[in-house]
Amino acid sequence: MNIILIGLAIFLLLDSFLSIIFGKRYILWGLEYTPSKYRNYVKNVSLLPARTLFSIRFIEITIGTILLWIGLL
């Protein structure tokens, strides 16, 4: 169980850090291979104000850190 939590935590942390570093290019990367409903949803999310996107990234980092902490216990 711990290995699953650690893996999920590492995924969330890497995803959020890459999103912070590369911005919208990372969010929109690879969408041509996804279903159209999901593609439209992600495009609409990427149009949110910068403050909202930062809040989402911060929440993702927080959840990843908590999962990593729980997984390491």
N, C-alpha and C positions, 0 to 999 in steps of 0.2 A: 504494500500500500504506500509506503514512504517513497519508493522509487517513482510511482505514478505522480504523486504530489510534487516531487522535486522536478520531474520532467515537465509537468504542466507549468510550474513556476518559472523554470528556465525559458520555456517557450513564451510565456507572457512577458517576461522581462526583456527578452531579445526583441520581441515584436514591438514593444513600446519604445525601446531605445532606437531601433531602426526607424520607427515612425517619427521620432523626434529629430533624428539626424537628417533623414532624407525628405521628410515632409510629405506633400501631396504626391510626389513621384512614387513613393513607396506605397502609399494607400491605393493608388490607381494601377500599380504594377500587376500585370497578369490578368487583368479583368476580362480580356478578350476570350479567355478560356472558360469563363463562368457563365451560368445561366443568366438570361437577360433581367429577370426580376432582382437577382442578387446584385448584378452589375449596376442597375439603376439605384438600388438602395445604397450601395457604397458610394456612388457618385453623389447622391444627395447628402450623405454624411460628410463627404469631403468638402462640400460647399458651406458647411456650418462655419460660424465665426471662429477666429483663431483661439479666442478664450475658451470656447466650448470644446474645441479639439484638444487643447492643452488639458482641460479638466478630465476628458476621457482618457488621455494618456496617463495622467497622474493617478487616476483610479486604477488603471491597468497595472501600473508599477506597484501601487499599494497592495493590490490583490496578489500579485506575483511575489512580493516580499513576504506577505503573511503566509502564503502557501509554502514558500521555501523554508520559512522559520518553523512551521508546523511539521514539514517533511523531515527536517533535520533533528527534531526532538526524539 
